[in-house]
Amino acid sequence: MSTDTDDGRNDDGGTTKIDVRVPTAMVDAIDEEFARRGYTSRSEAIRDALRDWLNPSVQLSEETLADLQESWAQREAGETISLDDALDRYDVDVDDDQA
């Protein structure tokens, strides 16, 4: 690991510089992509990727995805009603704070 100071820390908020070897083709792909995705630098894009690796986003199960697809199809087919319509249909009185 290469560091900017003797203790491995910068003065820019506690970051540590590391050297990582990656295939040249991967670096080329990162360089082509980071600005298009809204990053200001290669380092910013890689830090974000590392954060996602350390804290992966929630993945929905195949069953949940299938249920969502069915629900969307029902909505498109007009087989669903709004919450307000359901409340009216079943004569449910809800305070505005609860609806």
C-alpha positions in Angstrom: 0.0 0.0 0.0 1.3 3.4 -0.9 0.3 6.3 1.5 0.4 10.0 1.2 1.9 10.5 4.7 3.9 8.4 7.1 0.8 7.2 9.0 -1.1 6.4 5.9 -3.5 9.3 6.2 -4.0 12.5 4.2 -5.1 15.8 5.5 -8.3 15.6 3.4 -10.7 13.9 5.8 -9.0 10.6 6.7 -8.5 9.0 3.3 -5.8 6.5 2.6 -4.2 6.1 -0.8 -3.8 2.5 -2.0 -2.2 1.1 -5.1 -4.3 -1.6 -6.9 -3.4 -3.5 -10.0 -6.2 -4.0 -12.5 -6.2 -5.1 -16.2 -5.5 -2.2 -18.6 -8.8 -2.9 -20.4 -10.7 -2.4 -17.1 -9.0 1.0 -16.5 -9.8 2.0 -20.1 -13.5 1.1 -19.5 -13.6 3.0 -16.2 -12.0 6.0 -18.0 -14.6 5.9 -20.7 -17.5 5.5 -18.3 -17.0 7.5 -15.1 -17.9 11.0 -16.6 -20.9 9.6 -18.4 -22.2 8.3 -15.1 -21.7 11.7 -13.4 -18.5 11.1 -11.6 -15.8 13.8 -11.6 -12.9 11.4 -11.4 -11.9 7.8 -11.7 -11.2 7.7 -8.0 -14.7 8.9 -7.2 -16.2 6.2 -9.3 -14.1 3.5 -7.8 -14.8 4.7 -4.2 -18.6 4.4 -5.0 -18.1 0.9 -6.4 -16.3 -0.1 -3.3 -19.1 1.3 -1.1 -21.6 -0.8 -3.1 -19.4 -3.8 -2.6 -19.2 -3.3 1.2 -22.9 -2.4 1.5 -24.7 -4.1 -1.3 -28.2 -2.9 -2.2 -31.1 -5.2 -1.3 -31.9 -7.8 -3.9 -35.5 -8.8 -4.4 -36.2 -12.5 -4.5 -37.5 -14.2 -7.7 -40.9 -14.7 -6.0 -41.2 -11.0 -5.0 -40.2 -10.0 -8.6 -42.9 -12.3 -10.0 -45.5 -10.9 -7.6 -44.6 -7.4 -8.7 -44.8 -8.3 -12.3 -48.3 -9.8 -11.7 -49.4 -6.7 -9.8 -48.2 -4.4 -12.6 -50.1 -6.5 -15.1 -53.2 -6.4 -13.0 -52.9 -2.6 -12.8 -52.4 -2.3 -16.6 -55.5 -4.5 -17.1 -57.6 -2.2 -14.9 -58.1 -5.0 -12.3 -57.0 -2.8 -9.3 -58.6 0.2 -7.6 -57.1 3.1 -5.7 -56.9 3.2 -2.0 -59.5 6.0 -1.9 -61.9 3.9 -4.0 -61.4 0.9 -1.8 -62.1 3.0 1.3 -65.3 4.4 -0.3 -66.4 0.9 -1.5 -66.0 -0.6 2.0 -67.3 2.5 3.8 -64.1 3.0 5.8 -63.6 6.4 7.4 -59.9 7.2 7.9 -58.4 10.4 9.3 -56.4 12.4 6.8 -53.3 11.7 8.9 -53.8 7.9 8.5 -54.6 7.8 4.7 
